[in-house]
Amino acid sequence: MRGYRLLFGMMAWGAVSIASAAALTPAQQAFADAQALAAGAQAGAAANVSGGSVATTVNQFNPTYYNSNGTAPESALFQNGNGNTVSAGQTKVSDCQNGAPNPDPFLRQNCEAINLMVANPSNRPVIAIPPSLLAPSRAIVANANTLAASSLGIADPNAVGAFTGCTNRTVGPAPTTRICSEFMGTTAQQCTVGRVVVVDEFTNYKCDKTVDTYLPQTCNRTVNVTVTPQNPIQTTNNPIGINAGDVPGGQTRTVNTNLVVDPSKRYVVTYFHGDNYGQLWVNGRLIYDATYSIGFTDIRGARLAQHCVGTGRNKTCDTEWLMTNGKYVGYMDVGCPWGSPCMGVSFALDLAPYLTTGGANNLIELACANVGGPGPCNSTIAVFSCPANFTIAGVGVGATCVPPPVITSTINNGCTVQEAAAL
C-alpha cells in the first residue's frame, strides 16, 4: 500500500509541475491577479474595521439617516431570540400599504422596499425562453448513453464486453412459498373418569340414615315508632287586590275577577272600601252588603232613572236608582261616617263556604254606586299559604302551617338466640 501511495504522490507532483509550467490564459491571469489583490488588502480591511474607521466613515454621512452609535427601534423585538417579530412585521406591511407615504424621499425607501417585496410575485415580468436555448440541454438528455460512452472511449455502449467491469450471472427462478395443512381424524374416543363399583354376592351393604328433628319456637321482634309533632308556623299572605277605580257620581260600576282555588290555601276578605254604596258577590251569592239598608237589592246593573208618582197636579217625579228587578231606590248621599265601609273598613270574612275547590273558576264581583262625586271602590282578599311539605290547619286568618312530624324508630329484637342457631 505504501508503494502505491508514493506513486500517486509522484504523479500528482508531476501534474502540478506540468500545470505550473504551462502559460495562463488571459482569463486565468485576471483571476489570479484578483486573488493576489484581495489577499493583500485583507489585512488592511481588518485593521480598518477593528480601528473604528468604519464608524468614522459612517458618521461622516448625514447624521439624520446614518449613525453607527444609534440603535434601530426594531432591535427591541429581538428579546434574545424570543421576541414576536411576526405581528410587528405584519403591522409594518399594513402601515406601508395603507398609510400616507413619508414626505422624506430617503425615509420613504423603507416602505418602498417593503411594498416591492410584498407585490413582487405579481410584478415579476414574464420572460419567454426561446426553444433554441433549450435545444442543447435536451440533446444531452436524449443522448446521455452515447455521450457517456464516447467520453470513456467506447464506440458502442451496447456492445458485449464494452464495459469490462460487468459480469454475466445466471439467476434462477424466484423462491415460492408452499403451505401444508394437517387435520386430525374424526374417530370417537372414550375414557372412564371416576370410580367403577362392582357389586357381587360377596359385597356387604350398609345404609346411612339421617334423622331431622324440628322444634317449633316463637319469638318477638318489634319496631317501636315515635312520632314527634313540630310547632306550627304562621302562614304566608299573598293578597289579591280587586279595584274598580274611582266611580263617578250618579253611576255604578262592577268589576269581575276569576279565582282558581287551591285547596291547600285559605282565602279571606280582609278589606272593603265602597263610596257611597258597595256589595261583594261570590259565585252569584251576596256575601257582603254596604248599602246601609236604603233598599238596594243588587247594585250590579243598577242605573239612575226618572221616577214619577201620582197623576195630574199630584204627580211628582224624581231621579232615583232603578234596580234590575224594577224596584226604585232613593238617590241620596248618606255621607261617609268614620269607620264605615264608605271610608274603608278592615275585617275578616272567610270565603271557604262560598268557594268551589278542585281547580274550578270562582267568580268574584265587586259592585259600587256613587252619589256626590268620584269615590273609590276596592277590596282585598288575603291568600294564606304554607311552604312545601307543610299542612295548613284552621280557617280564615287563624290558619297555621303544621310541619311534618319527626318520626324515629327503634328495633326490639327478641329473636337473637333463634337467629344465631339458624346460622
C-alpha positions in Angstrom: 0.0 0.0 0.0 2.9 2.4 0.7 4.3 2.0 -2.7 1.0 2.8 -4.4 0.7 6.0 -2.3 4.2 7.2 -3.2 3.5 6.6 -6.9 0.3 8.6 -6.7 2.1 11.4 -4.9 4.7 11.5 -7.6 2.1 11.5 -10.3 0.3 14.4 -8.6 3.5 16.3 -8.2 4.3 15.8 -11.8 0.9 17.0 -12.9 1.3 20.2 -10.8 4.7 20.8 -12.2 3.5 20.4 -15.7 0.4 22.7 -15.0 2.6 25.4 -13.4 4.9 25.4 -16.3 2.0 25.9 -18.8 1.2 29.5 -19.8 -2.0 31.1 -18.3 -4.9 32.3 -20.4 -5.9 36.0 -20.1 -9.0 35.0 -18.0 -6.9 32.8 -15.7 -4.3 35.5 -15.3 -7.0 38.1 -14.4 -8.5 35.7 -11.8 -5.0 35.1 -10.3 -4.3 38.9 -10.1 -7.7 39.5 -8.3 -6.8 36.8 -5.8 -3.5 38.4 -5.1 -5.0 41.9 -4.7 -7.7 40.6 -2.3 -5.1 38.8 -0.2 -3.0 41.9 0.1 -6.0 44.1 1.1 -7.5 41.7 3.6 -5.2 42.6 6.4 -5.7 46.4 5.9 -9.5 46.0 5.8 -9.5 44.0 9.0 -7.4 46.7 10.7 -9.8 49.5 9.5 -12.8 47.6 10.9 -11.1 47.0 14.2 -9.7 50.5 14.5 -13.0 52.2 14.1 -12.5 53.7 10.6 -15.8 52.2 9.5 -17.7 54.1 12.3 -15.7 57.3 11.4 -16.8 56.9 7.8 -20.4 56.3 8.6 -20.5 59.2 11.0 -19.4 61.5 8.1 -22.7 60.9 6.4 -25.9 62.8 7.1 -26.4 62.1 10.9 -30.2 62.3 10.3 -30.0 59.0 8.4 -26.7 57.4 9.4 -25.4 56.9 12.9 -23.1 54.0 13.8 -23.8 54.6 17.5 -27.6 54.5 17.2 -29.9 51.6 17.8 -32.7 50.7 15.4 -36.2 50.7 17.0 -36.8 47.2 15.6 -34.0 45.8 17.8 -36.4 45.8 20.8 -38.3 43.0 19.1 -35.3 40.6 19.3 -35.6 39.8 23.0 -32.7 37.3 22.9 -34.3 35.4 20.1 -37.7 35.0 21.9 -39.5 38.1 20.6 -42.6 38.0 18.4 -41.5 39.7 15.1 -44.4 38.3 13.1 -47.0 40.6 14.5 -44.7 43.7 14.2 -43.8 42.7 10.6 -47.5 42.3 9.6 -48.3 45.7 11.2 -45.3 47.3 9.3 -46.6 45.8 6.0 -50.1 47.0 6.6 -48.9 50.5 7.5 -46.7 50.7 4.4 -49.6 49.6 2.1 -52.4 51.8 3.7 -50.6 54.7 5.3 -49.6 58.0 3.7 -46.1 58.0 2.1 -43.3 59.6 4.1 -42.5 63.1 2.5 -38.8 62.5 3.1 -37.5 60.6 0.0 -34.8 58.9 2.0 -37.1 57.6 4.7 -39.7 56.6 2.1 -37.3 54.0 0.8 -38.1 51.7 3.7 -41.8 51.3 2.7 -41.0 51.3 -1.0 -38.7 48.3 -0.4 -41.4 46.5 1.7 -44.2 47.2 -0.9 -41.9 45.9 -3.6 -41.3 42.6 -1.8 -45.0 42.2 -1.0 -46.1 42.8 -4.5 -43.0 41.2 -6.2 -44.7 37.8 -7.0 -47.3 39.6 -9.1 -45.0 42.2 -10.6 -42.4 39.9 -12.0 -42.1 40.1 -15.8 -42.9 37.1 -17.8 -39.9 36.1 -19.9 -40.4 33.8 -22.8 -37.4 31.4 -23.3 -36.9 30.6 -27.0 -36.7 26.9 -27.7 -33.3 27.3 -29.3 -31.8 28.0 -25.8 -33.1 24.6 -24.5 -32.1 22.6 -27.6 -28.5 21.8 -26.4 -29.7 20.6 -23.0 -32.5 18.5 -24.5 -29.9 16.9 -26.9 -27.7 15.9 -23.9 -30.7 14.3 -22.1 -31.7 12.4 -25.2 -28.2 11.1 -25.9 -26.9 10.6 -22.4 -25.8 7.0 -23.0 -23.9 7.8 -26.2 -22.2 10.8 -24.7 -21.2 8.8 -21.6 -19.8 6.0 -23.7 -18.0 8.5 -26.0 -16.3 10.2 -23.0 -15.0 6.8 -22.0 -13.7 6.0 -25.5 -16.3 3.3 -26.2 -17.7 3.3 -29.7 -20.8 1.2 -29.0 -22.2 1.4 -25.4 -24.5 -1.7 -26.2 -21.6 -4.0 -27.4 -20.8 -7.0 -25.3 -17.7 -6.5 -23.3 -17.6 -2.8 -23.8 -17.6 -2.3 -20.0 -15.1 -4.6 -18.6 -16.4 -4.1 -15.1 -19.6 -6.0 -15.9 -20.0 -9.8 -15.1 -22.7 -12.0 -16.5 -24.6 -14.0 -13.9 -27.4 -16.5 -14.3 -30.2 -16.1 -11.8 -32.6 -18.9 -11.1 -36.3 -18.7 -10.6 -37.7 -16.8 -7.6 -38.4 -18.8 -4.5 -42.0 -19.8 -3.8 -43.9 -20.5 -0.6 -45.9 -23.6 -0.1 -48.4 -24.3 2.7 -49.3 -27.7 4.1 -52.2 -28.3 6.4 -52.8 -31.4 8.6 -56.1 -32.3 10.3 -56.9 -34.9 13.0 -59.2 -37.7 12.2 -62.8 -37.9 13.5 -62.5 -41.2 15.3 -64.6 -41.3 18.5 -62.5 -41.7 21.7 -63.7 -42.9 25.1 -62.3 -42.9 28.6 -63.6 -43.6 32.1 -63.4 -40.9 34.7 -64.3 -41.8 38.3 -64.6 -45.0 40.2 -66.2 -48.1 38.9 -68.1 -50.0 41.6 -68.5 -53.7 41.1 -71.3 -55.4 43.2 -71.4 -59.1 43.5 -72.6 -61.8 46.0 -69.7 -61.1 48.3 -70.5 -57.4 48.8 -71.5 -56.1 52.3 -74.2 -53.5 52.4 -74.7 -50.7 55.0 -77.4 -48.0 54.9 -76.9 -44.3 56.2 -80.0 -42.8 57.8 -80.4 -39.1 58.6 -83.0 -38.0 61.2 -84.2 -34.4 61.0 -85.9 -33.1 64.1 -87.9 -29.8 64.1 -88.5 -27.9 67.4 -91.1 -25.1 66.9 -90.1 -21.9 68.7 -91.6 -18.4 68.9 -90.0 -15.0 69.4 -90.9 -11.4 69.0 -89.1 -8.8 67.0 -90.9 -5.4 67.3 -90.3 -1.9 65.9 -91.1 1.0 68.2 -92.1 4.1 66.3 -92.1 7.5 67.9 -93.9 10.4 66.2 -92.9 13.9 67.5 -95.1 16.7 66.3 -93.4 20.0 65.5 -94.6 23.5 66.4 -96.7 25.2 63.7 -95.6 28.4 62.0 -97.5 31.3 60.6 -98.9 31.3 57.1 -97.6 33.5 54.2 -100.1 36.1 52.9 -100.1 36.9 49.2 -103.1 39.2 48.9 -105.2 39.7 45.8 -106.4 43.2 45.2 -109.7 43.9 43.4 -110.0 47.5 42.3 -112.9 49.1 40.3 -111.2 52.6 40.4 -113.0 55.8 41.2 -116.7 55.6 40.4 -118.2 59.0 39.1 -121.2 60.5 40.8 -124.5 59.1 39.6 -123.0 55.9 38.2 -122.5 52.3 39.2 -119.6 50.1 38.4 -118.9 46.3 38.7 -115.6 44.6 38.2 -115.2 40.8 37.9 -112.3 38.5 38.9 -112.0 34.8 38.3 -110.3 32.9 41.2 -108.9 29.4 40.9 -109.0 27.9 44.4 -106.1 25.8 45.7 -107.4 23.5 48.5 -104.1 23.9 50.4 -104.7 27.7 50.8 -107.1 29.8 52.7 -109.0 32.8 51.2 -110.3 35.6 53.5 -111.7 39.1 52.6 -109.8 41.5 54.8 -110.7 45.0 53.5 -113.5 46.8 51.7 -113.9 50.4 50.5 -117.0 51.4 48.6 -118.2 55.0 48.3 -121.1 55.5 48.7 -122.6 52.1 48.5 -120.9 48.7 47.8 -121.5 45.0 47.5 -119.3 41.9 47.2 -120.7 38.8 45.4 -119.1 35.3 45.1 -120.4 32.8 42.6 -123.7 34.8 42.5 -124.2 35.0 46.2 -124.1 38.3 48.1 -121.6 37.9 50.9 -121.0 41.5 51.9 -123.5 44.4 51.7 -122.6 48.0 52.5 -125.8 49.8 51.3 -126.9 51.0 54.8 -130.4 49.5 54.4 -131.7 52.1 52.0 -133.3 49.5 49.8 -130.6 48.4 47.4 -131.1 44.8 46.4 -128.4 44.4 43.7 -126.1 47.2 42.7 -124.9 45.2 39.7 -126.6 46.7 36.7 -128.4 49.4 38.6 -128.8 52.8 37.0 -130.3 56.2 37.5 -133.8 56.8 36.1 -136.7 59.2 36.3 -139.3 58.0 38.9 -142.8 59.6 38.9 -145.6 59.1 41.4 -149.2 60.2 41.1 -151.1 61.9 38.3 -152.1 65.4 37.2 -151.2 68.1 39.8 -150.4 65.4 42.3 -147.7 63.9 40.1 -144.2 64.2 41.4 -141.0 63.0 39.6 -137.5 62.4 41.0 -134.2 60.8 39.9 -133.7 57.5 41.7 -131.8 54.3 41.4 -133.5 51.7 39.3 -132.7 48.1 40.2 -132.6 45.2 37.8 -135.8 43.9 39.4 -137.7 47.1 38.6 -137.6 48.5 42.1 -136.6 52.2 42.7 -134.3 53.3 45.5 -133.9 56.9 46.5 -131.0 58.8 45.2 -129.4 60.1 48.4 -126.0 60.6 49.9 -125.8 59.0 53.4 -122.4 60.5 53.9 -119.3 58.6 55.0 -119.0 58.3 58.8 -115.7 57.3 60.1 -115.3 53.6 60.4 -117.9 52.8 57.8 -117.3 50.9 54.5 -117.6 54.2 52.7 -114.4 55.3 54.4 -112.8 51.8 54.2 -113.0 49.1 56.8 -110.9 46.1 57.7 -112.4 42.8 58.8 -112.0 39.0 58.3 -114.6 37.2 56.2 -113.7 33.6 55.4 -114.6 32.7 51.8 -114.4 28.9 52.3 -118.3 28.5 52.5 -118.7 30.3 49.2 -115.9 28.9 47.0 -115.7 25.9 44.8 -112.4 24.0 45.1 -110.8 21.5 42.8 -109.4 23.9 40.2 -112.8 25.4 39.3 -113.1 29.1 38.5 -114.9 31.2 41.1 -116.5 34.5 40.0 -115.8 37.4 42.4 -117.9 40.6 41.7 -117.3 44.0 43.3 -120.1 46.5 42.7 -120.2 50.1 43.9 -122.7 53.1 43.4 -121.6 56.7 43.9 -123.9 59.8 44.5 -122.0 63.0 45.1 -118.7 62.7 43.2 -116.0 60.2 42.3 -115.4 57.7 45.0 -113.2 54.7 45.5 -114.3 51.1 45.1 -111.9 48.3 46.0 -111.4 45.2 48.2 -108.6 42.9 49.3 -108.7 39.1 49.5 -105.9 37.6 51.6 -104.5 34.3 50.4 -102.7 32.4 53.1 -100.4 29.5 52.1 -97.7 27.2 53.6 -94.3 26.0 52.5 -93.9 22.7 50.7 -94.5 19.6 52.8 -96.4 21.7 55.4 -100.1 21.2 56.1 -102.4 24.2 56.5 -104.7 23.9 59.5 -107.5 26.1 60.8 -109.7 28.5 58.9 -109.6 32.2 58.0 -106.9 34.4 59.4 -106.3 31.9 62.2 -104.9 29.2 59.8 -101.4 28.0 60.6 -98.8 25.8 58.9 -98.1 22.5 60.5 -94.7 21.0 59.6 -94.3 17.3 59.1 -93.7 15.4 62.3 -90.3 13.9 63.1 -90.5 10.1 63.0 -87.9 7.9 64.8 -87.9 4.2 65.4 -86.0 1.5 67.4 -86.0 -2.3 67.0 -86.5 -4.6 69.9 -85.1 -7.9 68.8 -86.2 -10.8 70.9 -85.1 -13.4 68.3 -81.3 -13.1 68.6 -81.0 -16.7 70.1 -83.0 -18.3 67.3 -81.2 -16.2 64.6 -77.8 -17.4 65.9 -78.9 -21.0 65.9 -80.1 -20.8 62.4 -76.7 -19.7 61.1 
